[in-house]
Amino acid sequence: MADVDSTAAPWRPQPPLSRVAVARLVQLAGAYNIIGVLMPSPHGRLGELAAWIPTSGVLTARAASAASGLLLIYLGAGLRRGKHRAWQVAVVLAGAGVVLHLARGWHYDAAGVSAALLVMLIIVRHRFHTRADPWNRWRALIALLGFGGAGFVIGLAEIALRATRLEGRPGLLDQVREAGLGLVGLTGPLRFTRPVAAEQVSYTTGAFGLLAIGVAVVLLLRPANRLPQRTRADDDTLRQLLRRHGESDSLGYFALRPDKSLFWTPSRRAVIAYRVINGVSLASGDPIGPASEWPQVIAAWLRDCAEHGWTPAVLGCGAAGGKAFRKAGLDVVELGDEAILDVATFSVQGRALRSVRQAVGRVERAGFQCQVARLRDLPAEAVAEAKRSADAFRDGKVERGFSMALSRIGDPRDGDCLFVICRDAGGQIRGLLQFVPWGAHGLSLDLMRGDRTAENGLTEFMVVSTVNAAREMGGRRISLNFAVLRSIFARADELGAGPFLRLTHRLLTTASKLWQIESLYRSNAKYQPTWSPRYLCFPVVRDLPRIAVAALSAEAFLPRLGWRR
C-alpha cells in the first residue's frame, strides 16, 4: 500500500537535460578508458614503472581500467534515472581511475579525464537522489563474498595441486596470501618452478575477483522493487469503491489480485493498482474511484515512480483512463480491443452467427448442460470439483494473467463471481468459465478452461449459456477476451490493405504460434461483439522494450527471474 506524497518532486516524462548530459559524459569516459587500455603504452614507460610496481600490478591495473570503463558505460542508464547509488559507484570508479591510469603506464591524459569526471560528479551530486532498494546492498555483499570466496577456495585448490612445482616449502599462510592477493590481481609470496603454473593460478583468482566485483555492482544498481503490502482494510475499501464506481471499467475487479500494490489518495477515494517489475511500475486498467480524483492519484503515482527511479506504464486502460494519463504527461497508443457483448440484443439467430449457432446445437445434441450460478450460491463440493477440473484443464503449470485475470478460484470473498460449469451427458465436468463482476450489471471474463477432448463447440455453448443466464439475472453487458492489435487483423482482411499492414500482419501471425494472438481475435470475432479499444501508456518510445518485457513477465509469458525475499 502507498499513499500520496505531496512533498515528492514533480514527475516529468524526460529526465533533466543536465542529468542526461552527465550520464553521457560518464559513458564517454568509460569508452575512453577501454580505448586507452587497447592502445600500446609509450616506449619506456613500463620500464620506468618497474621500480615502483611489479609487472603483475601493471597488468592488473590495465584489466581493472578496462573493467571500470565497462562499468561506467553500464552506469549511464542509472544516472539518467537519477539513481544515487549509481552516482556513488561512478564516484568510486572515477577516483580509482586516476590511480589505475597512472599505475598502468603513467597515462596522465587518462588520469586527468578521470579526475575531471570525479570533480564533475561531486559538483552535480544533488541531482542524483532516487531511492535505492536497501535489499540490493545485501544481495551485492552476498555476491561479492560468494564469488570472491569461491575464487579463493579454487585458488587454494590450484596451489595444492601444483605443490610439487613450488620453490622451497612454503607454509599454509603463504598459500592463503597467494590466493587472497590473486583475487585483486597481485602476486603473492609463492614462487613456481614453471611460469605457466603461476599464470594459471593468477588467471583463475583474478577472473573470480573481477567477476565478484562486476556482479556485486550490477546487483547494487538493480532497480528497487516494492512488494505488495495490502491489508484487509485496503481490500474492504477497494471493494466499496468497486461497488460505487465499478461500472466505469471492466478491469476494475482485477485490482483485487493479491500481487498488485495499491496507491491511494489521502482521502482514499481513488486508487491505482500496479506492480513493480524490473524497474517498471506497471499499472493495469483505469484508476478506481470518481473521475474527479484521478488527476491527483495519477500525479502522485508518477511522482512515486520518479522518487524510486521506476518507469511508469499502464497496461490496458480504457478511453477515459487514457485521456487522464495523457494529461498527466504519458504517451498513449492503442494496444488492442476488448470484445463486449450486449446482453439485451445478442442472439445466435441470423447468418452472421451461423457458425456459433451450429456449434451450440452440436454440443446440445451431445447431451451437454451448463450450470450458471454465483459462487456464493454453489455448494462447497461443487466449487472444489470445479477447482480440480480447472487445474486439470490448464495448459501447462503456469497460471497466466495480470491485467485481466484474478488468478484464483473459489475464494469466499469473491461470492459475486459467476461460475459456468459445463457437464457432459455422463455428468463429468468438461468446461468451466468464471466471470468477475463489472459493476452491478456487467460481467468480465476471468477464466476459460475446457477439456480438449470434448465436443467441438464447447466454448460457444458456455458463452451463449452465460448470455442467456445473464439476461435472466438482469445483466446488461459481458466482456470477453482482450484481442491484442485487433485492428491489424481486421484491416488485413479488407480489400486494399497496404504492404506495411500486410507485413505487420505476417509478423503477428508468426507470433501467434507462441502467444495465440490471432486465435484470440478470431474466437471473439465470431460473436459479433462491440469492440472497445484498450490503450498502453508510457513515458517515451525508448522505454517500450523495457515495458514490453515487464508486461510479458507480469502476464507470465516470460519467466520471472531474480531474487525473492
Buried (B, 14 or more C-beta within 10 A) or exposed (E): BBBBEEEBEEBEBEBEEEBBBBBEBBBBBBEBBBEBBEEEBEEEEBEEBEEEBEEBBBBBBBBBBBBBBBBBBBBBBBBBBBBBBBBBBBBBBBBBBBBBBBBBBBBEEBBEBBBBBBEBBEEBEEBBBBBBBEBBBEBBEBBBEEBBEEBBEBBBEBBEEBEEBBEEEBEEEBBBBBBBBBBBBBBBEBBBEEEEBBEBBBEBBBBBBBBBBBBBBBBBBBBBBBEBEBEEEBBEBBBEBBEBBBBBBBBBBBBBBEEBBBBBBEEBBBBBBBBBBBBBBBBBBBBBBEBEBBBBBBBBBBBBBBBBBBBBBBBBBBEBBBBBBEEBBBBBEEBBBBBBBEBEEBEBEEEEBEEBBEBBBBBBEBEBBBBBBBBEEBEEEBBEBBBEBBEEBEEEEEEEBBBBBBBBBBEEEBEBBBBBBBBBEEEEBBBBBBBBBBBEBBBBBBBBBBBEEBBEBBBBBBBBBBBBBBEEBEBBBBBBBBBBBBBBBBBBEEEEBEEEBEEBBEEBBEBBEEBBBBEBBEBBBBBBBEBBBBBBBBBEEEBBEBBBBBBBBBBBEEEEEEEEE
